[in-house]
Amino acid sequence: MFDYSTLKIIWWLLVGVLLVGFAIMDGHDMGVGTLLPFVGRNDLERRVVINTVGPHWDGNQVWFITGGGAIFAAWPLVYATAFSGFYWAMLLVLWALFFRPVGFDYRSKIHNANWRSTWDWGLFVGGSVPPLIFGVAFGNLLQGVPFQFDTFMVSTYTGTFWQLLNPFALLAGVVSSAMITMQGGTYLAHRTEGVIQERTIRVASGAALVMVLAFISAGVWLQSLDGYQITSAISPNALPDPMTKTVVRAAGAWMVNYGKQPLLWVLPALGVAGALLAALLMRMRLTLSAFIASSLAVVGVIGTAGASMFPFIMPSSSMPGASLTVWDSVSSHLTLGIMFWATMVFMPLIIFYTSWAYRVMRGKVTAAYILEHDHAAY
């Protein structure tokens, strides 16, 4: 069994892996949904687009469900505080996600243009709204969330939904939305051909450039924002208690980790280089390589956010000392240990099953295929 401090770090990394897995796998489904109304000009073309992700989207949501479950079990204080503070934002995500299952299942059941067009826009909402909200949430985490604890460790959120929509958070939302659109575009370009592929490459290349510009702008802006630093002694093996530390806010504090570990600069460089390479490879019609490059960009962007904030998970702007960190907002040693071994069993199974499913259903989706399998296609 690992010691407590080691398990705390392991679960910080594992939650990061789950977030990256969600952004890469379910992210390309959402990106395809975002692109649907724009790269498919008629019903048949839109059915081609939908059928590139139709067989896989619900399996890919395992990453989303597993990530939420991992945060609930490994970081219970973070889960409780985040779902209290971001309540309306999370509801908005769930409402948007409702359009996905019903859209995929019912969209092509009725041969009616208005019916199908309505569900196409429903799939667009289900694909475009969650990445925007997730990006806005990360933007607010980097600025600090207005919450505090009482003497019974009950958290109280003192902000409003509209305060979440501040300029920096919206810029982070642009980064997230463009990143997921790029991810979906590289996958769609790989699975299609002809005019759909051409339109997808143009839009996805533009999304990659927008992501790079927004990501760099956010990085420059971040250096002038007040970050958070722990100034008191830390005991990594101590029992969870977020109220025992001293935290200060200081401009540029989120850049401290890069000064201590210069190798961390690889992460933002990977985010920028991966996106630019994905755009270039798409133009060269090397679509599978473009998807890999885009996935590496996702790793770089999410890794940059995590590396900048470490060891903070959810900083508090109204009571900095109550900020939730890797060291003081986790479950017990026993819980983290049991979860670790369960993850070592089930995560390889998820990866194996997903790889097998994509291998079996690989290849291009074409209009001829849809017409030939009209009764079975989405």
C-alpha positions as CSV (number, residue, x, y, z in Angstrom):
1,M,0.0,0.0,0.0
2,F,1.3,3.5,-0.9
3,D,1.6,6.1,1.9
4,Y,-1.0,8.7,2.2
5,S,0.9,11.6,0.6
6,T,1.8,9.4,-2.4
7,L,-1.9,8.4,-2.9
8,K,-2.9,12.1,-2.8
9,I,-0.6,12.8,-5.7
10,I,-1.6,9.7,-7.5
11,W,-5.3,10.7,-7.4
12,W,-4.5,14.2,-8.5
13,L,-2.8,12.6,-11.6
14,L,-5.6,10.1,-12.1
15,V,-8.3,12.7,-12.0
16,G,-6.3,14.6,-14.5
17,V,-6.1,11.5,-16.7
18,L,-9.9,11.1,-16.5
19,L,-10.4,14.7,-17.5
20,V,-8.0,14.4,-20.4
21,G,-9.7,11.1,-21.5
22,F,-13.1,12.8,-21.3
23,A,-11.8,15.8,-23.4
24,I,-10.3,13.5,-26.0
25,M,-12.9,10.8,-26.3
26,D,-16.3,12.5,-25.4
27,G,-14.8,15.7,-26.6
28,H,-14.5,14.6,-30.2
29,D,-18.2,13.6,-30.0
30,M,-19.1,17.0,-28.8
31,G,-16.9,18.6,-31.4
32,V,-18.7,16.7,-34.1
33,G,-22.0,17.9,-32.7
34,T,-20.8,21.4,-32.7
35,L,-19.8,21.1,-36.4
36,L,-22.9,19.3,-37.5
37,P,-25.1,22.2,-38.7
38,F,-22.2,23.8,-40.6
39,V,-20.4,20.9,-42.4
40,G,-23.6,19.1,-43.4
41,R,-25.6,21.1,-45.9
42,N,-28.5,18.6,-46.3
43,D,-30.1,15.7,-44.5
44,L,-28.0,13.0,-46.1
45,E,-24.7,14.8,-45.3
46,R,-25.8,15.4,-41.7
47,R,-26.6,11.7,-41.3
48,V,-23.1,11.0,-42.5
49,V,-21.7,13.3,-39.8
50,I,-23.9,11.8,-37.1
51,N,-23.0,8.2,-38.0
52,T,-19.3,8.9,-37.5
53,V,-19.9,9.2,-33.7
54,G,-23.3,7.5,-33.3
55,P,-22.1,4.1,-32.4
56,H,-19.6,5.4,-29.8
57,W,-20.9,8.5,-28.1
58,D,-22.6,6.8,-25.2
59,G,-19.6,4.6,-24.5
60,N,-17.3,7.7,-24.5
61,Q,-19.5,9.3,-21.8
62,V,-18.1,6.7,-19.5
63,W,-15.1,9.1,-19.1
64,F,-17.5,11.9,-18.0
65,I,-19.3,9.6,-15.5
66,T,-16.1,8.1,-14.2
67,G,-14.5,11.5,-13.8
68,G,-17.4,12.8,-11.8
69,G,-17.5,9.7,-9.7
70,A,-13.8,9.9,-9.0
71,I,-14.0,13.5,-7.9
72,F,-17.0,12.6,-5.6
73,A,-15.1,9.7,-4.0
74,A,-11.5,11.0,-4.0
75,W,-12.2,14.7,-3.3
76,P,-15.5,14.9,-1.5
77,L,-15.1,18.5,-0.3
78,V,-14.3,19.6,-3.8
79,Y,-17.3,17.8,-5.2
80,A,-19.7,19.3,-2.5
81,T,-18.3,22.8,-2.8
82,A,-18.1,22.9,-6.6
83,F,-21.7,21.5,-7.1
84,S,-22.9,24.1,-4.6
85,G,-21.1,27.1,-6.2
86,F,-21.5,26.0,-9.8
87,Y,-25.0,24.7,-9.3
88,W,-26.7,26.6,-12.1
89,A,-23.8,26.1,-14.4
90,M,-23.8,22.4,-13.9
91,L,-27.6,22.3,-14.4
92,L,-27.0,24.1,-17.7
93,V,-24.5,21.4,-18.7
94,L,-27.0,18.6,-17.8
95,W,-29.8,20.3,-19.7
96,A,-27.6,20.6,-22.8
97,L,-26.5,17.0,-22.5
98,F,-30.2,15.8,-22.5
99,F,-30.3,16.7,-26.2
100,R,-27.7,14.1,-27.0
101,P,-29.3,10.7,-26.3
102,V,-32.7,11.7,-27.6
103,G,-31.2,13.5,-30.6
104,F,-29.2,10.4,-31.6
105,D,-32.0,8.0,-31.0
106,Y,-35.0,9.9,-32.4
107,R,-33.5,12.3,-35.0
108,S,-33.9,9.9,-38.0
109,K,-37.0,8.0,-36.8
110,I,-39.3,10.4,-38.7
111,H,-38.9,11.5,-42.3
112,N,-39.8,15.1,-41.7
113,A,-37.4,18.0,-42.5
114,N,-38.5,20.2,-39.6
115,W,-38.2,17.3,-37.1
116,R,-34.7,16.4,-38.2
117,S,-33.5,20.0,-38.4
118,T,-34.7,20.6,-34.8
119,W,-32.8,17.6,-33.5
120,D,-29.7,18.7,-35.5
121,W,-29.7,22.0,-33.6
122,G,-30.4,20.0,-30.4
123,L,-27.2,17.9,-31.0
124,F,-25.4,21.2,-31.7
125,V,-26.5,22.5,-28.3
126,G,-25.5,19.2,-26.6
127,G,-22.1,19.4,-28.2
128,S,-21.3,23.1,-27.9
129,V,-22.6,24.2,-24.5
130,P,-20.8,21.8,-22.2
131,P,-17.2,22.6,-23.4
132,L,-18.0,26.3,-23.1
133,I,-19.3,25.9,-19.5
134,F,-16.4,23.7,-18.5
135,G,-13.9,26.3,-19.9
136,V,-15.7,29.1,-18.0
137,A,-15.5,27.0,-14.8
138,F,-11.8,26.5,-15.2
139,G,-11.4,30.2,-15.8
140,N,-13.2,30.9,-12.5
141,L,-11.0,28.4,-10.7
142,L,-7.9,30.2,-11.8
143,Q,-9.4,33.4,-10.3
144,G,-10.7,31.9,-7.1
145,V,-14.3,31.0,-6.3
146,P,-16.2,33.0,-3.6
147,F,-16.9,30.3,-1.0
148,Q,-16.2,29.9,2.7
149,F,-16.8,27.3,5.5
150,D,-18.6,27.7,8.8
151,T,-17.6,26.0,12.0
152,F,-19.3,22.8,10.9
153,M,-17.4,22.8,7.6
154,V,-20.5,23.6,5.6
155,S,-19.6,25.5,2.5
156,T,-21.4,28.7,1.5
157,Y,-21.1,30.1,-2.0
158,T,-21.3,33.9,-1.9
159,G,-21.3,34.6,-5.7
160,T,-23.9,34.5,-8.4
161,F,-24.2,32.7,-11.7
162,W,-23.6,36.0,-13.6
163,Q,-20.4,36.6,-11.8
164,L,-19.1,33.4,-13.4
165,L,-19.3,35.1,-16.8
166,N,-16.4,37.4,-16.3
167,P,-14.0,38.4,-19.1
168,F,-11.2,36.0,-18.2
169,A,-13.5,33.1,-17.6
170,L,-15.2,33.7,-21.0
171,L,-11.7,33.7,-22.7
172,A,-11.1,30.3,-21.0
173,G,-14.4,29.2,-22.4
174,V,-13.3,30.2,-25.9
175,V,-10.1,28.1,-25.4
176,S,-12.2,25.1,-24.4
177,S,-14.8,25.5,-27.1
178,A,-12.2,25.9,-29.9
179,M,-10.2,23.0,-28.5
180,I,-13.1,20.6,-28.5
181,T,-14.2,21.8,-32.0
182,M,-10.7,21.2,-33.3
183,Q,-10.7,17.7,-31.6
184,G,-14.1,16.9,-33.2
185,G,-13.0,18.2,-36.6
186,T,-9.8,16.1,-36.8
187,Y,-11.9,13.0,-36.0
188,L,-14.6,13.9,-38.5
189,A,-12.1,14.6,-41.2
190,H,-10.6,11.2,-40.6
191,R,-14.0,9.4,-40.9
192,T,-15.4,11.3,-43.9
193,E,-14.4,12.2,-47.4
194,G,-15.4,14.5,-50.2
195,V,-17.1,17.8,-49.6
196,I,-17.9,17.0,-45.9
197,Q,-14.2,16.4,-45.3
198,E,-13.2,19.6,-47.1
199,R,-15.6,21.8,-45.1
200,T,-14.5,20.1,-41.9
201,I,-10.8,20.7,-42.5
202,R,-11.5,24.4,-43.1
203,V,-13.6,24.9,-40.0
204,A,-11.4,22.7,-37.7
205,S,-8.2,24.4,-38.9
206,G,-9.8,27.8,-38.0
207,A,-10.8,26.4,-34.6
208,A,-7.2,25.3,-34.0
209,L,-5.9,28.8,-34.7
210,V,-8.5,30.4,-32.5
211,M,-7.6,28.0,-29.7
212,V,-3.9,28.9,-30.0
213,L,-4.5,32.6,-30.0
214,A,-7.0,32.4,-27.1
215,F,-4.7,30.0,-25.1
216,I,-1.7,32.3,-25.5
217,S,-3.8,35.4,-24.6
218,A,-5.1,33.6,-21.5
219,G,-1.5,32.7,-20.5
220,V,-0.3,36.3,-20.8
221,W,-3.4,37.5,-18.9
222,L,-2.8,34.8,-16.2
223,Q,0.6,36.3,-15.3
224,S,-1.1,39.5,-14.0
225,L,-4.0,37.8,-12.2
226,D,-3.8,37.2,-8.4
227,G,-2.8,33.6,-7.9
228,Y,-2.6,31.6,-4.6
229,Q,0.3,30.4,-2.5
230,I,0.4,28.4,0.7
231,T,2.7,30.2,3.2
232,S,2.4,27.9,6.2
233,A,4.0,24.5,6.7
234,I,2.4,21.6,4.9
235,S,2.2,18.0,6.2
236,P,1.4,15.9,3.1
237,N,0.5,12.9,5.3
238,A,-1.9,14.8,7.6
239,L,-5.6,14.1,7.8
240,P,-7.7,16.3,5.6
241,D,-8.5,19.8,7.1
242,P,-8.5,22.7,4.8
243,M,-8.7,25.3,7.7
244,T,-5.2,24.6,9.1
245,K,-3.1,26.5,6.5
246,T,-2.3,30.1,5.6
247,V,-2.8,31.2,2.0
248,V,-2.0,34.5,0.3
249,R,-3.0,36.0,-3.0
250,A,-0.3,37.5,-5.2
251,A,0.0,38.6,-8.8
252,G,1.8,36.0,-10.9
253,A,1.5,33.3,-8.2
254,W,0.2,30.8,-10.8
255,M,3.6,31.0,-12.5
256,V,5.6,29.9,-9.5
257,N,5.6,26.2,-10.3
258,Y,7.1,26.9,-13.7
259,G,10.0,28.7,-12.1
260,K,10.6,25.8,-9.7
261,Q,10.2,23.1,-12.4
262,P,11.1,24.6,-15.9
263,L,10.3,21.3,-17.5
264,L,6.6,22.2,-17.0
265,W,6.9,24.6,-19.9
266,V,6.6,21.5,-22.1
267,L,2.8,21.5,-21.3
268,P,1.8,24.9,-22.8
269,A,4.3,24.3,-25.6
270,L,2.5,21.0,-26.4
271,G,-0.8,22.8,-26.3
272,V,0.3,25.3,-28.9
273,A,2.4,23.0,-31.1
274,G,-0.1,20.2,-31.1
275,A,-2.9,22.5,-32.3
276,L,-0.8,24.1,-35.0
277,L,0.5,20.7,-36.1
278,A,-3.1,19.3,-36.2
279,A,-4.1,22.2,-38.5
280,L,-1.1,21.6,-40.8
281,L,-1.7,17.8,-40.9
282,M,-5.3,18.2,-41.8
283,R,-4.4,20.4,-44.7
284,M,-2.0,17.7,-45.8
285,R,-4.9,15.1,-45.5
286,L,-3.0,13.2,-42.8
287,T,-6.1,13.0,-40.8
288,L,-5.2,10.3,-38.3
289,S,-2.0,12.0,-37.5
290,A,-3.9,15.3,-37.1
291,F,-6.2,13.6,-34.6
292,I,-3.2,12.4,-32.6
293,A,-1.7,15.9,-32.7
294,S,-5.0,17.4,-31.6
295,S,-5.2,15.0,-28.7
296,L,-1.7,16.0,-27.6
297,A,-2.8,19.6,-27.7
298,V,-5.7,18.7,-25.3
299,V,-3.2,17.0,-23.0
300,G,-1.1,20.2,-23.1
301,V,-3.9,22.6,-22.4
302,I,-5.5,20.6,-19.5
303,G,-2.0,19.8,-18.1
304,T,-1.1,23.5,-18.2
305,A,-4.1,24.4,-16.0
306,G,-3.3,21.6,-13.6
307,A,0.4,22.4,-13.3
308,S,-0.3,26.1,-12.8
309,M,-2.7,25.5,-9.9
310,F,-1.0,22.7,-8.1
311,P,-1.5,22.0,-5.3
312,F,-4.7,24.0,-5.4
313,I,-7.9,22.3,-6.7
314,M,-10.5,25.0,-5.8
315,P,-9.1,28.2,-4.4
316,S,-11.4,30.5,-2.4
317,S,-11.4,34.2,-3.2
318,S,-13.5,35.1,-0.1
319,M,-11.6,33.0,2.4
320,P,-8.2,32.1,0.9
321,G,-7.2,29.9,3.9
322,A,-10.2,27.7,3.1
323,S,-9.0,26.9,-0.4
324,L,-9.1,23.2,-1.2
325,T,-5.9,21.6,-2.2
326,V,-4.5,18.2,-3.0
327,W,-3.3,17.8,0.6
328,D,-6.4,18.7,2.6
329,S,-9.6,18.0,0.6
330,V,-9.2,14.2,-0.1
331,S,-10.8,11.1,1.3
332,S,-9.2,8.8,3.8
333,H,-6.0,6.8,3.2
334,L,-8.1,3.5,3.0
335,T,-10.6,5.0,0.5
336,L,-7.9,6.3,-1.8
337,G,-6.1,2.9,-1.6
338,I,-9.2,0.8,-2.5
339,M,-10.1,3.2,-5.3
340,F,-6.6,3.0,-6.7
341,W,-6.6,-0.8,-7.1
342,A,-10.2,-0.7,-8.5
343,T,-9.0,1.8,-11.1
344,M,-6.0,-0.4,-12.0
345,V,-8.5,-3.2,-12.8
346,F,-11.3,-1.3,-14.5
347,M,-9.5,1.5,-16.5
348,P,-7.5,-1.0,-18.7
349,L,-10.9,-2.8,-19.4
350,I,-12.4,0.5,-20.5
351,I,-9.4,1.3,-22.7
352,F,-9.4,-2.2,-24.2
353,Y,-13.1,-2.2,-24.9
354,T,-13.0,1.3,-26.4
355,S,-10.0,0.4,-28.6
356,W,-11.8,-2.8,-29.8
357,A,-15.0,-1.0,-30.6
358,Y,-13.2,1.7,-32.7
359,R,-11.2,-1.0,-34.5
360,V,-14.3,-3.0,-35.4
361,M,-16.2,0.1,-36.6
362,R,-13.3,1.8,-38.3
363,G,-13.3,3.2,-41.9
364,K,-15.0,6.0,-43.8
365,V,-18.7,6.8,-43.4
366,T,-20.1,7.8,-46.8
367,A,-23.5,8.8,-48.3
368,A,-23.6,5.5,-50.1
369,Y,-23.2,3.6,-46.8
370,I,-26.1,5.6,-45.3
371,L,-28.4,4.9,-48.2
372,E,-27.5,1.2,-48.2
373,H,-28.1,0.9,-44.5
374,D,-30.9,3.4,-44.1
375,H,-32.9,1.1,-41.7
376,A,-29.9,0.7,-39.3
377,A,-28.1,4.0,-39.6
378,Y,-28.7,7.0,-37.3
